[in-house]
Amino acid sequence: MEAQNHGSGSYTWAIYNFKGIHQKKHYSNVFTIGGCRWRILIFPKGNNVHNFSIYLNVPDFETLPNGWYRDVTFALTVVNQNSHSQFIKKETRYQFNAQESDWGFKSFMPLRVLHDPIKGFLVNDTVIVGIELEVHSADPSVVLTVTSPPNTDPSAVNALTVTGVDGFDSFFSDIEELIVIAEGSTSKGPCSSKSNNQTFDLISGSPCLEEVKEAKQSLKECLSDLFKLNMKDRLASALLTLSRAETGLSPDQQKSVKAFWENFDEFISDFLSFEQDNSKYELLKLAIDQLLSSIRKNHTTHLSNKELLESLNKEEEDMEKRLEEVKIRKRKLMSDWVGLMTVSEEMKSQYVAKEKKLAVAEEKKRIAEERMSRSTMAWSSLKAQFL
């Protein structure tokens, strides 16, 4: 498996309604940096400590192939929303794997500091966590291990590395070819052997012929089921008797008996070897048939997977279209938002200017009221003297 260098990036997570999070663990949305999927994991009330706990997590580790790893350096930051220069930042390097799918800081910062309203880390019930991440190397390749059947040389078994759909298709094309070849050879059928059954005439006569008759009967029984091991001695006894007989056998029978008896041990060994080899052949053929049946099922599953993948690709395309529509709406929202901010800024400026004018007008009004009060008092005094 070949490791690849992937790259770096950053991600910011604004955690709203922070005090309302009641679960022990809380995850960010999944984000991608360096070609790998990640998410941030926090323990809002601490991971069994009185400290805010933050980790980097691999969200899809259960679906990754055996032997995967990601060697990364990352820095986690809790932003100070009152003073951006007063943030808390911690950095580490770690190699993620199947045994350790998350890594970070159990005691990132004291909870009392986080919740202190003066400190500026929790503002409007919101905490902002950032991460800067660099992927030094990672191995996401899919490895398929082919298990060898019993009594197979382990050196003949290879690990097949598949990095995409084309790899699966190529592999199962070879499997399909194997099935076609196997079915073609099976249709021919095994070679059959023909046996010549010899019939021995039963001849009655003198006691000497009776002995020959018994031997011939014994021989017939042996010939009907030669491969029973207990038949070997009976066959030898019958052939010995018949090979010495001068009557009761035809010339051809005598010739056949003599030819077989002279090579008795060799012929019996051949028959027994055939029985053993034939049994091994049948067992191996049965095992191969079972393997071929399993391979056919696997190939059928492969075809089903291809159909499912096409459906998933279509679904993915639809989701990408919907995502693009959402992005367009988001861009429009941001544009409208900027326009709203511009209008609001103008209104704010007008408000400040008018507020200053209002203060001036208010002062003039106060002076006018004082003068009016003085004039009113003089007027009242004048009226009192003459009316």
C-alpha positions in Angstrom: 0.0 0.0 0.0 1.4 3.3 -1.0 1.1 6.4 1.3 0.2 9.7 -0.3 0.8 13.3 0.8 -2.4 15.2 0.8 -2.2 18.8 2.0 -3.5 21.2 4.6 -6.5 23.4 5.5 -8.6 24.9 8.2 -12.1 24.8 9.6 -14.1 27.0 12.0 -17.0 25.7 14.0 -19.4 28.2 15.8 -21.2 26.2 18.5 -24.5 28.0 19.1 -26.8 27.4 22.2 -23.7 26.0 24.0 -25.3 25.9 27.4 -28.3 24.0 26.0 -26.1 21.0 24.9 -27.0 18.2 27.3 -25.3 15.2 25.7 -21.9 14.2 26.9 -20.4 14.3 23.4 -21.1 16.8 20.6 -19.8 16.6 17.0 -19.3 19.2 14.4 -20.3 18.7 10.8 -18.0 16.6 8.7 -15.4 18.6 6.7 -12.7 17.5 4.3 -9.0 18.5 4.5 -6.2 16.8 2.6 -8.6 14.5 0.8 -9.7 13.0 4.2 -13.0 13.4 6.1 -12.8 14.9 9.6 -15.0 16.3 12.4 -14.4 18.0 15.7 -15.5 16.3 18.9 -16.1 18.2 22.1 -17.2 17.3 25.6 -19.1 20.5 26.7 -18.9 19.5 30.4 -15.5 17.9 30.2 -14.4 14.3 29.6 -14.6 13.2 33.2 -12.6 16.3 34.2 -13.4 19.9 35.1 -12.0 21.1 31.8 -13.3 21.7 28.3 -12.2 18.6 26.2 -11.7 18.9 22.4 -10.6 16.2 19.9 -10.1 15.7 16.2 -12.2 12.7 15.0 -12.3 10.4 11.9 -16.0 10.0 11.3 -15.9 7.1 8.8 -13.2 4.9 10.5 -15.5 1.9 10.7 -15.9 1.8 6.9 -12.2 2.2 6.1 -10.1 -0.8 5.1 -7.8 -2.7 7.3 -4.4 -1.1 7.8 -5.6 2.5 7.2 -3.8 5.4 8.8 -3.5 9.2 8.7 -0.4 11.0 9.9 -1.4 14.6 10.7 -0.4 17.7 12.6 -3.3 19.8 13.9 -3.8 22.8 16.1 -7.1 23.4 17.9 -8.2 26.9 19.0 -10.9 28.4 21.1 -11.5 31.9 19.9 -11.7 34.9 22.3 -14.7 36.8 20.9 -13.8 40.0 22.9 -10.1 40.1 21.9 -8.9 38.0 19.0 -5.4 38.1 20.3 -6.3 36.4 23.5 -7.3 33.0 22.0 -6.2 29.6 23.5 -4.4 27.3 21.0 -2.9 23.9 21.4 -1.0 21.9 18.7 -0.1 18.2 18.4 0.9 15.5 15.8 -0.6 12.1 15.7 -1.1 9.1 13.4 -4.8 8.0 13.4 -5.6 4.4 12.9 -8.3 1.8 13.5 -7.4 1.6 17.2 -7.3 5.4 17.7 -9.9 7.2 15.6 -9.8 10.5 17.7 -7.1 12.4 19.4 -6.8 15.8 21.1 -6.8 17.4 24.5 -8.8 16.1 27.5 -7.9 19.3 29.5 -7.9 22.0 26.8 -9.0 24.8 29.2 -10.8 25.1 32.6 -14.6 25.1 32.4 -14.7 28.1 34.8 -12.6 30.1 32.4 -14.7 29.1 29.4 -17.9 30.1 31.2 -16.6 33.3 32.7 -18.5 36.1 30.9 -15.6 38.5 31.3 -13.1 36.2 29.6 -14.9 36.4 26.2 -14.8 32.7 25.2 -18.6 32.2 25.7 -20.5 35.1 24.2 -24.2 35.1 23.4 -24.2 31.4 24.3 -21.8 30.7 21.5 -18.3 29.1 21.5 -16.1 29.3 18.4 -13.6 26.5 17.8 -11.1 26.5 15.0 -8.7 23.9 13.6 -5.7 24.1 11.4 -4.7 20.7 10.0 -1.9 19.3 7.8 -2.1 15.7 6.4 1.5 14.5 6.1 0.6 11.1 4.7 -2.5 8.8 4.6 -3.3 5.4 3.2 -7.0 5.1 2.1 -6.5 2.2 -0.3 -9.0 -0.7 -0.3 -7.3 -4.1 0.2 -9.0 -7.3 -0.7 -7.4 -10.4 0.7 -7.9 -13.7 -1.2 -8.0 -16.7 1.2 -6.4 -19.8 -0.2 -8.2 -23.2 -0.1 -6.7 -26.0 2.0 -3.4 -27.4 0.9 -2.7 -24.4 -1.2 0.8 -22.9 -1.3 0.5 -19.6 0.6 3.0 -17.9 -1.7 0.5 -18.3 -4.5 -2.0 -16.1 -2.7 -1.7 -12.3 -3.4 -3.3 -9.2 -1.8 -5.3 -7.4 -4.5 -5.4 -3.7 -4.2 -8.5 -2.0 -5.6 -8.6 1.8 -5.7 -11.8 2.4 -7.6 -14.8 0.9 -9.4 -12.7 0.1 -12.5 -10.5 -2.1 -10.3 -13.6 -4.0 -9.1 -14.9 -4.4 -12.6 -11.5 -5.6 -13.9 -11.2 -8.1 -11.1 -14.7 -9.6 -11.6 -14.2 -9.7 -15.4 -11.4 -12.2 -14.7 -13.7 -14.0 -12.3 -16.4 -14.2 -15.1 -13.8 -15.5 -17.5 -12.9 -18.2 -15.0 -16.5 -19.2 -14.6 -17.0 -19.5 -18.4 -13.9 -21.6 -18.7 -14.8 -23.8 -15.8 -18.4 -24.3 -17.1 -17.0 -25.2 -20.5 -14.7 -27.8 -19.1 -17.4 -29.2 -16.9 -19.9 -29.6 -19.8 -17.5 -32.0 -21.5 -17.8 -34.3 -18.5 -15.1 -36.6 -17.1 -13.7 -39.4 -19.2 -15.4 -42.7 -18.6 -13.7 -46.0 -18.7 -15.2 -49.2 -20.1 -14.8 -52.6 -18.4 -15.1 -55.9 -20.2 -17.1 -58.4 -18.2 -16.1 -61.9 -18.8 -18.6 -64.7 -18.3 -17.4 -68.0 -17.0 -19.5 -71.0 -17.9 -20.4 -73.1 -15.0 -19.4 -76.6 -15.8 -20.6 -79.5 -13.7 -18.8 -82.8 -13.6 -16.2 -84.7 -11.6 -15.1 -83.5 -8.2 -12.2 -81.8 -9.8 -14.6 -79.8 -11.9 -16.6 -79.0 -8.7 -13.5 -77.4 -7.3 -13.1 -75.5 -10.5 -16.7 -74.4 -10.3 -16.3 -73.1 -6.8 -13.2 -71.2 -7.8 -15.0 -69.7 -10.8 -17.9 -68.6 -8.6 -15.6 -67.0 -6.2 -13.8 -65.3 -9.1 -17.1 -63.9 -10.4 -18.0 -62.5 -7.0 -14.6 -60.8 -6.8 -15.0 -59.4 -10.3 -18.4 -57.9 -9.3 -16.9 -55.9 -6.5 -13.1 -55.9 -6.9 -12.5 -52.8 -4.8 -13.5 -54.3 -1.5 -10.2 -54.9 0.3 -11.3 -58.2 1.7 -11.8 -59.5 -1.9 -8.0 -59.6 -2.5 -7.4 -62.9 -0.7 -10.5 -64.6 -2.2 -9.4 -63.5 -5.7 -5.9 -64.8 -5.2 -7.2 -68.2 -4.0 -9.6 -68.5 -6.9 -7.0 -67.6 -9.5 -4.5 -70.0 -7.9 -7.0 -72.8 -8.2 -8.0 -71.9 -11.8 -4.4 -71.5 -12.9 -3.7 -75.1 -12.0 -6.9 -76.5 -13.5 -6.6 -78.6 -16.6 -10.3 -79.1 -17.1 -13.4 -77.0 -16.7 -11.9 -73.9 -18.5 -11.9 -72.9 -22.1 -8.5 -72.1 -23.7 -9.3 -68.4 -23.6 -10.3 -68.6 -20.0 -7.1 -70.5 -19.1 -5.1 -67.8 -21.0 -6.8 -64.9 -19.2 -6.4 -66.6 -15.8 -2.7 -67.3 -16.4 -2.0 -63.7 -17.7 -3.7 -62.1 -14.7 -2.2 -64.5 -12.1 1.3 -64.0 -13.4 1.0 -60.2 -12.8 -1.5 -60.5 -9.9 0.3 -58.1 -7.4 0.9 -55.5 -10.1 -2.7 -55.5 -11.4 -4.2 -55.4 -7.9 -1.9 -52.5 -7.0 -3.1 -50.7 -10.2 -6.7 -51.2 -9.2 -6.2 -50.0 -5.7 -4.2 -47.0 -6.8 -7.0 -46.2 -9.3 -9.5 -46.4 -6.4 -7.5 -44.0 -4.3 -6.8 -41.6 -7.1 -10.4 -41.7 -8.3 -11.6 -40.9 -4.7 -9.2 -38.0 -4.5 -10.3 -36.8 -7.9 -14.0 -36.9 -6.9 -13.3 -35.1 -3.6 -11.3 -32.4 -5.4 -14.0 -32.1 -8.1 -16.6 -31.7 -5.4 -14.5 -29.0 -3.7 -14.0 -27.2 -7.0 -17.7 -27.4 -7.8 -18.5 -25.8 -4.4 -15.9 -23.1 -4.9 -17.2 -22.4 -8.4 -20.7 -22.1 -7.0 -19.5 -19.6 -4.4 -17.6 -17.7 -7.1 -20.8 -17.5 -9.2 -22.7 -16.1 -6.2 -19.9 -13.5 -5.6 -20.1 -12.5 -9.3 -23.8 -12.1 -9.0 -23.3 -9.9 -6.0 -20.8 -7.9 -8.0 -23.4 -7.3 -10.7 -25.9 -6.2 -8.0 -23.3 -3.9 -6.5 -22.8 -2.3 -9.9 -26.5 -1.6 -10.3 -26.6 -0.2 -6.7 -23.6 2.0 -7.5 -25.3 3.4 -10.5 -28.3 4.2 -8.4 -26.1 5.8 -5.8 -24.2 7.8 -8.4 -27.6 9.1 -9.7 -28.6 10.0 -6.2 -25.2 11.7 -5.7 -25.7 13.8 -8.8 -29.2 14.8 -7.7 -27.7 15.8 -4.3 -24.9 17.8 -6.0 -27.5 19.6 -8.0 -29.5 20.4 -4.9 -26.3 21.4 -3.2 -25.5 23.8 -6.0 -29.0 25.3 -5.7 -28.4 25.8 -2.0 -25.0 27.4 -2.7 -26.7 29.8 -5.2 -29.3 30.7 -2.6 -26.6 31.1 0.0 -24.6 33.5 -2.3 -27.8 35.5 -2.9 -28.5 35.6 0.9 -24.9 36.8 1.5 -25.3 39.4 -1.2 -28.6 40.6 0.2 -27.1 40.6 3.7 -24.2 42.8 2.5 -26.8 45.1 1.0 -28.7 45.1 4.2 -25.5 46.0 6.1 -24.8 48.8 3.7 -28.2 50.3 4.1 -28.0 49.8 7.9 -24.7 51.6 7.9 -26.2 54.6 6.1 -29.1 54.6 8.5 -26.7 54.5 11.4 -24.8 57.5 10.0 -28.0 59.4 9.5 -29.1 58.5 13.0 -25.9 59.7 14.6 -26.1 63.0 12.6 -29.7 63.6 13.5 -29.0 62.6 17.1 -26.4 65.4 17.2 -28.9 67.9 15.7 -31.5 66.7 18.2 -29.1 67.5 21.0 -28.6 71.0 19.6 -32.3 71.5 19.2 -32.9 70.2 22.7 -30.5 72.8 24.1 -32.1 75.6 22.1 -35.5 74.4 23.4 -34.2 74.5 27.0 -32.9 78.1 26.6 -36.2 79.1 24.9 -38.2 77.6 27.8 -36.1 79.5 30.3 -36.6 82.8 28.5 -40.3 82.0 28.1 -40.6 81.3 31.8 -38.9 84.6 32.6 -41.1 86.5 30.2 -44.2 84.8 31.6 -43.3 85.8 35.1 -42.8 89.5 34.0 -46.1 89.4 32.1 -47.9 88.0 35.1 -46.5 90.7 37.4 -47.5 93.4 35.0 -51.1 92.0 34.8 -51.2 91.8 38.6 -50.4 95.5 38.9 -52.9 96.9 36.4 -55.8 94.5 36.3 
